[in-house]
């Protein structure tokens, strides 16, 4: 069965809410028809008025029957029902609006004014209910009110009260239409949130069912896992359910072995089974009268602690699990570290049913795994909020490039010896039409996970090249762009740079790229070859965030780079921290020996600026010099700095 699109789901939800909101409304509308007929009976053509009443009763009756028929359908398709409702509603609106043409010639001024007020009231009463189809509501409101007000002005002529009445009615309709549109946006936003939450819950439910079915196929009648001699999922779930039925306070921990597949790949499946047995044995060492252990997947375990046990604090329980699993495991005479991600849920606070409590522990474990690994997370409702937030970002991110929502900000870099601006780093910023400003720390990991980072990275190179071409006509400087792992893995980086340089007639030296050590560590040989090709084009390369990795010095001699950027963490504590200053001194000396220029990032005060300058650091970048800014502000900043001769001096 094919999945229903989000737009179809939203349309179905709007239809359901519309027909629910309109329940009983058409009876009220019929009363309004009778009331208006009563008010006009002595003034209008009575036979014509009777015919109008019959027409309106027919419209309202059909609308009421349509609403009842929709509610009786088990799974109605939204589109035809909304279309039929829109047609009947517009017919009814036309009937209301016809009163301004059919009856206005026989009315005195008081009745004309009452008619106009009555019709505006009719439009207002339906605004909240009909905001689910606000475009139809706007058309219906105009059809309802405009003929009467136009007829009033035509009949009376240029009377001030008639003009005032018409303007007031038009303003009222405009306000009602605006409010209806805002209500519609709010309805759609709420529905999307509900759908995102439902998708999350459905995903958790599918995961639960998948595990349950797999467990039933493999150990349908067994309560224990044959490999580790621990409880199976079914046995563990029953153990949790039994304690919950007795009203006990429980703590459930879910443990995932990070990178377990790499152990299987490196040492074989038999070695992997031995590792699982060792982990189970360690977890079993915690077992007493209050603790049980279960295995629910190849590399995932569950551990249960009762409230009257020695580890009643969720934080303490999680810390104890980390400590227990911290020592390395011997695999084929090799010592292998076992980083783990742990999620903890407490019952009955985090779940009154066994399945809920286990699922919440799993969700917390996944949050720990996504954040850093080798850590733990306690379950909280905000985890579901985070999933919903990430779903919203993914939804908007999908079309952000086409909607031109990305822009580049530029943070200047200066030569610390001459205090001259030599370039800037291009930093990606995103202002979403729905979400507002979204931090790069939030959307870039999601873009990398979804694979859209490649297209975004190509756009950044193209946009930076265009900006560099514009700026280089006035100032001799370069722009540096950050490059992701994906842009190396697809093998198109050099081609993309060459296309951008050629398209804008740019000198290659005016465009730099910045990479992190993690990019190099993915595939050192391939990355080195690509970097050599990039440098052959004339594009210079900087190693960003130097010092944050584990093997920076080891890889530095293999890298083909022109600049080395000190991580802001080193710069933050100089010159106060003597150890940091010694490290930075050593890095500057090393870079000078390798013929590489050094960039100091995160300069925020004059003491840092002065120390780096005296230490021989080549280039500075940070808030002391300037914050990141759009291209037009950057250009103004450059012009001001040049004309006023301002600089950065400690």
C-alpha positions in Angstrom: 0.0 0.0 0.0 1.5 3.3 -1.1 2.1 6.0 1.5 -0.2 8.9 1.6 1.5 12.3 0.8 1.7 15.0 3.5 -0.5 17.3 1.5 -3.2 14.6 1.2 -3.0 14.0 4.9 -3.3 17.7 5.6 -6.3 18.0 3.3 -8.0 15.1 4.9 -7.4 16.6 8.4 -8.8 19.9 7.2 -11.9 18.2 5.8 -12.5 16.3 9.0 -12.2 19.5 11.1 -14.4 21.4 8.7 -17.3 19.0 8.8 -17.0 18.6 12.5 -17.0 22.4 13.0 -20.0 22.8 10.7 -22.2 20.3 12.6 -25.4 22.1 13.4 -24.3 25.3 11.8 -26.5 24.9 8.7 -29.6 24.7 11.0 -28.5 28.0 12.5 -28.1 29.4 8.9 -31.7 28.3 8.1 -33.0 30.2 11.1 -31.1 33.2 9.7 -32.9 32.8 6.4 -36.2 32.8 8.1 -35.3 35.8 10.3 -34.2 37.9 7.3 -37.4 36.9 5.4 -39.4 38.1 8.4 -37.5 41.4 8.4 -38.1 42.0 4.7 -41.6 40.6 4.5 -43.5 43.9 4.5 -41.0 45.7 2.3 -40.1 43.2 -0.5 -41.9 41.4 -3.2 -43.3 38.5 -1.2 -43.5 35.9 -4.0 -39.9 36.7 -4.8 -39.0 36.5 -1.1 -40.7 33.1 -0.8 -38.7 31.8 -3.9 -35.5 33.1 -2.3 -36.3 31.3 1.0 -36.9 28.0 -0.8 -33.6 28.4 -2.7 -31.7 29.1 0.5 -33.4 26.3 2.4 -32.4 24.0 -0.4 -28.8 25.1 -0.2 -28.5 24.8 3.6 -30.4 21.5 3.5 -27.9 20.0 0.9 -25.0 21.3 3.0 -26.4 19.7 6.1 -27.0 16.4 4.2 -23.4 16.5 2.8 -22.0 17.0 6.3 -24.0 14.1 7.6 -23.0 11.8 4.7 -19.3 12.7 5.3 -19.5 11.7 8.9 -21.1 8.4 8.0 -18.2 7.4 5.7 -15.6 5.2 7.2 -12.6 6.5 5.3 -13.8 9.4 3.1 -11.5 10.8 0.4 -11.2 14.5 1.3 -10.9 16.1 -2.2 -14.4 15.4 -3.6 -16.1 16.2 -0.4 -14.3 19.5 -0.1 -15.1 20.3 -3.7 -18.9 19.5 -3.3 -19.0 21.5 -0.1 -17.3 24.5 -1.7 -19.8 24.5 -4.6 -22.8 24.4 -2.3 -21.3 27.0 0.0 -20.7 29.4 -2.9 -24.3 28.7 -4.1 -25.6 29.6 -0.6 -23.3 32.7 -0.5 -24.7 33.8 -3.9 -28.1 33.5 -2.4 -27.2 35.7 0.5 -25.6 38.2 -1.8 -28.6 38.2 -4.2 -30.7 39.9 -1.5 -28.8 43.1 -2.3 -30.0 42.9 -5.9 -33.5 41.3 -5.6 -34.9 43.3 -2.6 -33.0 46.5 -2.2 -35.2 48.6 -4.5 -38.2 48.2 -2.3 -36.4 48.9 1.0 -36.2 52.2 2.9 -32.9 53.4 4.4 -33.4 51.6 7.7 -34.0 48.2 6.1 -31.2 48.7 3.7 -28.8 49.4 6.6 -30.2 46.4 8.5 -29.7 44.2 5.4 -26.0 45.3 5.1 -25.4 44.6 8.8 -27.2 41.3 8.6 -25.1 40.1 5.7 -21.8 41.2 7.4 -23.0 39.2 10.5 -23.7 36.2 8.3 -20.1 36.4 6.9 -18.6 36.8 10.4 -20.5 33.9 12.0 -19.0 31.5 9.5 -15.5 32.7 9.6 -14.1 30.4 12.3 -15.7 27.3 10.9 -14.9 28.0 7.3 -11.3 29.1 7.9 -10.3 25.5 7.1 -11.2 26.3 3.5 -10.3 30.0 3.8 -10.0 30.7 0.0 -13.6 29.5 -0.4 -14.6 31.5 2.6 -13.0 34.7 1.1 -14.9 34.2 -2.2 -18.2 33.5 -0.3 -17.8 36.5 2.0 -17.3 38.8 -0.9 -20.3 37.3 -2.8 -22.4 37.7 0.4 -21.6 41.3 1.3 -20.5 43.2 -1.8 -23.7 43.1 -3.9 -25.8 44.5 -1.0 -23.3 47.3 -0.2 -22.9 48.1 -3.9 -26.6 48.1 -4.4 -27.0 50.3 -1.3 -24.6 52.9 -2.7 -26.1 52.7 -6.2 -29.7 53.1 -4.8 -29.0 55.9 -2.3 -26.4 57.8 -4.3 -23.5 59.8 -2.8 -24.9 59.9 0.7 -22.3 60.1 3.4 -24.0 57.4 5.5 -24.3 55.0 2.5 -20.6 55.5 1.6 -19.6 55.0 5.3 -21.7 51.8 5.5 -20.1 50.5 2.3 -16.6 51.2 3.5 -17.3 49.7 6.9 -18.7 46.6 5.3 -15.7 46.3 3.0 -13.3 46.8 5.9 -15.2 44.2 7.9 -14.9 41.7 5.1 -11.2 42.4 4.6 -10.6 41.9 8.4 -12.6 38.6 8.4 -10.7 37.3 5.3 -7.3 38.2 7.0 -8.3 36.5 10.2 -9.5 33.4 8.3 -6.2 33.2 6.4 -4.2 33.4 9.7 -6.5 30.8 11.2 -5.9 28.5 8.2 -2.1 28.9 8.6 -2.4 28.0 12.2 -4.6 25.0 11.4 -2.1 23.7 8.9 0.9 24.3 11.3 -1.0 22.4 14.1 -1.8 19.6 11.7 1.8 19.3 10.5 2.9 19.1 14.1 0.4 16.4 14.8 1.4 14.5 11.7 5.1 14.7 12.7 4.3 13.5 16.2 2.2 10.7 14.8 5.0 9.7 12.4 7.4 9.5 15.3 5.0 7.4 17.3 4.3 5.2 14.3 8.0 4.8 13.8 8.4 3.7 17.4 5.4 1.4 17.1 6.8 -0.2 13.9 10.2 -0.7 15.7 8.4 -2.3 18.6 6.4 -4.6 16.4 9.5 -5.5 14.3 11.4 -6.5 17.4 8.4 -8.3 18.8 7.8 -10.3 15.6 11.5 -11.2 15.3 11.6 -12.3 18.9 8.6 -14.5 18.4 10.0 -16.1 15.3 13.4 -16.9 16.8 12.5 -17.6 20.5 8.7 -18.0 20.4 8.6 -20.4 23.4 11.9 -19.4 25.1 12.3 -16.8 27.7 16.1 -16.5 27.4 18.6 -15.6 24.7 20.6 -18.7 23.8 23.8 -16.8 22.9 24.2 -14.7 26.1 21.9 -16.7 28.5 20.1 -13.5 29.3 16.4 -12.8 29.0 14.9 -12.4 25.6 12.8 -9.4 24.8 9.7 -11.2 25.7 11.1 -12.4 29.0 12.4 -9.0 29.8 9.1 -7.3 28.9 7.2 -9.7 31.1 9.6 -9.0 34.0 9.0 -5.3 33.6 5.2 -5.8 33.3 5.1 -8.0 36.4 6.9 -5.4 38.6 4.7 -2.6 37.2 1.6 -4.5 38.1 2.9 -4.7 41.7 3.3 -0.9 41.7 7.1 -1.0 42.0 9.3 1.9 40.9 11.6 0.7 38.1 14.6 1.9 36.1 15.1 0.5 32.6 18.4 1.0 30.9 19.0 0.4 27.2 22.7 -0.2 26.1 23.9 -0.1 22.6 27.5 -1.1 21.7 28.8 1.7 19.5 30.6 0.4 16.4 29.9 -3.3 17.1 29.7 -4.0 13.4 33.4 -3.0 13.0 34.3 -5.7 15.5 32.6 -8.3 13.4 34.2 -6.9 10.3 37.7 -6.9 11.8 37.7 -10.1 13.9 34.8 -12.2 12.5 31.4 -13.0 13.8 32.6 -15.6 16.3 34.7 -12.9 18.0 31.6 -10.6 17.9 29.6 -13.3 19.7 32.3 -13.5 22.4 32.2 -9.8 22.9 28.4 -10.0 23.4 28.9 -12.8 26.0 31.4 -10.6 27.8 29.1 -7.7 27.8 26.2 -9.9 29.1 28.5 -11.2 31.8 29.4 -7.7 33.0 25.8 -6.7 33.0 24.9 -9.8 34.9 27.5 -8.9 37.5 25.0 -6.1 38.5 22.2 -8.7 38.9 20.8 -9.2 42.4 17.3 -9.5 43.6 16.4 -6.2 41.9 18.3 -6.4 38.5 17.7 -8.4 35.4 19.4 -8.4 32.0 17.9 -8.9 28.5 19.1 -8.8 24.9 16.8 -7.3 22.3 19.0 -6.9 19.3 22.4 -7.9 18.0 24.2 -5.2 19.9 21.5 -3.9 22.3 20.8 -4.9 25.9 18.3 -4.0 28.5 18.9 -3.8 32.2 16.3 -3.5 34.9 16.6 -2.1 38.4 13.8 -2.1 41.0 13.2 0.9 43.2 14.3 -0.9 46.3 17.7 -1.9 44.9 21.1 -0.3 45.4 21.0 1.8 42.2 17.7 3.7 42.6 18.9 7.0 41.0 18.6 7.1 37.2 21.8 9.1 36.9 23.6 6.8 39.3 22.3 3.7 37.5 23.5 5.0 34.1 26.9 6.0 35.6 27.2 2.5 37.1 26.5 0.9 33.7 29.2 3.1 32.0 31.7 2.2 34.7 30.9 -1.5 34.4 31.4 -1.5 30.6 34.4 0.8 30.5 37.2 -1.7 30.7 38.4 -3.1 27.3 37.6 -6.6 26.1 40.2 -9.0 24.9 39.4 -10.1 21.3 41.9 -12.5 19.6 44.7 -11.3 22.0 43.9 -7.7 21.1 42.4 -5.2 23.7 39.3 -3.6 22.2 37.5 -0.6 23.7 33.7 -0.8 24.0 32.1 2.6 23.8 28.5 2.4 24.6 25.4 4.6 24.4 22.9 4.3 27.2 19.3 5.4 27.6 17.4 5.3 30.9 13.7 5.5 31.6 12.0 5.4 35.0 8.7 3.7 35.6 5.9 4.3 36.1 6.8 8.0 35.6 8.1 7.5 32.0 5.7 4.7 31.2 3.0 2.8 33.0 3.2 -0.1 30.5 6.1 -2.4 29.9 6.3 -1.6 26.2 6.2 2.1 26.7 8.9 2.1 29.3 11.2 0.0 27.1 10.5 2.1 24.1 11.3 5.3 26.0 14.6 3.8 27.2 15.4 3.0 23.5 14.6 6.5 22.4 16.9 8.0 25.1 19.6 5.6 24.0 19.3 6.8 20.4 19.5 10.4 21.6 22.8 9.6 23.4 24.1 7.8 20.4 23.3 10.7 18.1 24.9 13.3 20.4 28.3 11.9 21.0 28.3 8.2 21.9 30.0 6.8 25.0 27.4 8.6 27.1 23.9 8.3 28.5 20.7 10.2 28.3 17.6 10.1 30.6 14.3 10.0 28.9 12.2 13.2 28.9 9.3 14.5 26.9 11.6 16.9 25.1 13.2 14.0 23.2 9.9 13.7 21.3 9.9 17.5 20.9 13.4 17.2 19.4 12.3 14.5 17.0 9.4 16.8 15.9 11.8 19.8 15.6 14.2 17.8 13.5 11.3 16.7 11.3 10.3 20.3 10.8 13.8 21.3 9.9 14.1 18.4 7.4 10.8 19.3 5.8 11.8 23.0 5.3 15.4 22.1 4.4 14.3 20.0 1.4 13.2 23.2 -0.5 15.4 25.8 1.1 17.9 26.0 -1.8 15.1 26.4 -4.4 13.5 29.1 -2.3 16.8 31.0 -2.1 16.7 31.0 1.7 20.4 30.5 2.1 22.9 33.3 2.3 26.6 33.8 3.0 28.0 35.9 5.8 31.6 37.0 5.7 34.0 37.2 8.6 37.2 39.2 7.8 40.7 37.9 8.2 43.6 40.3 8.7 47.4 40.1 8.3 48.6 40.5 11.9 51.8 42.1 10.8 50.3 44.8 8.5 46.8 45.0 10.0 45.5 44.8 6.4 42.4 42.8 5.4 43.5 39.9 3.2 40.3 37.9 3.0 37.3 36.5 4.8 35.7 33.2 5.6 32.3 32.6 4.0 29.8 31.2 6.6 26.5 29.6 5.6 23.3 31.1 7.1 19.7 30.0 6.7 16.6 32.1 7.2 13.6 29.7 6.8 10.3 31.1 5.7 8.6 29.0 8.4 11.3 28.6 11.1 13.1 31.9 11.0 16.9 31.9 11.6 18.1 28.3 12.0 21.5 27.7 13.5 24.1 25.9 11.3 24.7 23.6 14.2 21.1 22.4 13.8 20.6 22.1 10.1 24.1 21.1 8.7 24.2 17.7 10.5 20.6 17.0 9.1 21.7 18.1 5.6 24.7 15.7 5.8 22.5 12.9 7.0 19.9 13.5 4.3 22.6 13.9 1.5 21.5 17.4 0.6 24.8 18.8 1.8 26.3 18.1 -1.6 24.0 20.5 -3.5 24.3 23.1 -0.7 28.1 22.9 -0.8 28.1 23.4 -4.5 25.9 26.5 -4.1 28.2 27.8 -1.4 31.2 27.5 -3.8 29.3 29.2 -6.6 28.0 32.0 -4.4 31.4 32.6 -2.8 33.1 32.7 -6.2 30.6 35.3 -7.5 31.1 37.4 -4.4 34.9 37.1 -4.7 34.6 38.3 -8.3 32.6 41.3 -7.2 34.8 42.2 -4.3 38.1 41.7 -6.0 37.3 44.5 -8.4 37.7 46.9 -5.4 39.9 45.0 -2.9 42.6 42.4 -3.3 41.3 39.7 -1.0 40.2 36.0 -1.0 37.1 34.2 0.3 37.4 30.8 2.0 34.6 28.2 2.0 34.2 25.2 4.2 34.0 21.9 2.4 32.3 18.8 3.7 33.2 15.1 3.6 30.4 14.5 1.1 32.1 16.9 -1.4 35.2 14.8 -1.2 33.4 11.5 -1.4 31.5 12.3 -4.6 34.8 13.2 -6.4 33.4 16.5 -7.9 35.2 19.0 -5.7 37.9 20.0 -8.1 35.5 20.2 -11.0 33.0 22.3 -9.0 35.8 24.8 -8.0 37.1 25.0 -11.6 33.6 25.6 -13.0 33.0 28.4 -10.4 36.4 30.1 -11.1 35.9 29.9 -14.9 32.3 31.1 -14.8 33.2 34.3 -12.9 36.6 35.0 -14.4 38.1 34.7 -11.0 41.8 34.3 -10.1 42.1 30.9 -8.4 44.1 32.6 -5.5 40.9 34.5 -4.7 39.1 31.3 -3.6 40.2 29.2 -0.7 38.7 26.0 0.8 38.8 24.9 4.5 38.7 21.3 5.6 38.7 19.7 9.1 40.9 16.8 10.1 37.9 14.5 10.2 37.5 15.0 6.4 41.1 13.8 5.9 40.8 10.8 8.3 37.9 9.3 6.3 40.1 8.3 3.4 43.6 9.9 3.7 44.9 8.7 0.3 41.9 9.9 -1.7 41.6 13.2 0.1 45.3 13.9 -0.4 45.0 13.3 -4.1 42.0 15.6 -4.4 43.8 18.3 -2.4 46.8 18.1 -4.7 44.5 18.5 -7.7 42.8 21.5 -6.0 46.1 23.2 -5.3 47.2 22.6 -8.9 44.2 24.7 -9.9 45.7 27.5 -7.8 43.1 27.3 -5.0 44.7 27.4 -1.6 43.7 25.0 1.3 43.4 25.6 5.0 43.1 23.0 7.7 40.4 24.2 10.0 39.9 23.7 13.8 43.5 22.4 14.2 44.1 20.7 17.5 40.6 19.3 18.1 41.4 15.9 16.6 43.4 13.0 17.9 46.0 12.7 15.2 46.6 16.2 13.9 50.4 16.1 14.0 50.5 12.6 12.5 48.3 13.7 9.5 49.7 17.2 9.1 52.9 16.0 7.3 50.7 14.1 4.8 48.3 17.0 4.1 48.7 19.3 1.1 47.8 22.6 2.8 48.7 26.2 2.7 47.1 27.5 6.0 46.7 26.0 9.5 43.8 27.5 11.5 44.2 27.3 15.3 41.0 26.2 17.0 39.4 28.9 19.0 39.7 26.7 22.1 43.5 27.4 22.1 43.1 31.1 21.5 40.5 31.6 24.2 42.9 31.2 27.2 46.0 32.9 25.9 48.0 34.6 27.3 46.7 33.6 30.7 47.1 29.8 30.4 50.8 29.1 30.1 50.2 25.6 28.8 48.0 26.9 26.0 50.6 29.5 25.1 53.3 26.9 25.0 51.2 24.7 22.7 50.4 27.6 20.4 54.0 28.6 20.3 55.0 25.1 19.3 52.3 24.9 16.6 53.4 28.2 15.1 57.0 27.0 15.0 55.9 23.7 13.4 53.9 25.5 10.8 56.8 27.8 10.0 59.1 24.8 9.5 56.5 23.2 7.2 56.1 26.5 5.2 52.4 26.8 6.3 50.8 30.1 7.4 48.9 30.1 10.7 45.5 31.7 11.3 44.3 32.4 14.8 40.5 32.0 15.2 38.3 33.4 17.9 40.3 36.6 18.7 38.0 38.5 21.1 40.3 40.9 22.9 43.4 43.0 22.4 45.6 40.8 24.7 45.0 37.8 22.5 45.5 39.9 19.4 48.8 41.3 20.7 50.2 38.0 21.9 49.5 36.2 18.6 51.0 39.0 16.7 54.2 38.9 18.8 54.3 35.1 18.7 54.5 35.2 14.9 50.9 34.2 14.0 50.3 35.3 10.4 46.6 35.9 10.2 43.8 36.8 12.7 40.1 36.3 12.7 37.5 36.9 15.4 34.9 39.2 16.9 37.5 41.7 17.9 38.1 42.3 14.2 34.6 42.0 13.0 31.6 39.7 13.3 30.3 37.8 10.3 28.2 40.0 8.1 26.3 40.0 4.7 28.1 41.0 1.6 26.8 44.5 1.4 27.8 45.2 5.1 31.1 43.6 4.5 31.7 45.9 1.5 30.7 48.9 3.6 33.0 47.7 6.4 35.9 47.4 4.0 35.3 50.9 2.5 35.0 52.5 5.9 38.2 50.8 7.1 40.0 52.0 4.0 38.8 55.6 4.0 39.1 56.1 7.8 42.3 54.2 8.1 40.9 52.2 11.0 42.5 49.0 12.1 42.9 46.6 15.0 45.4 47.9 17.6 45.9 46.7 21.1 
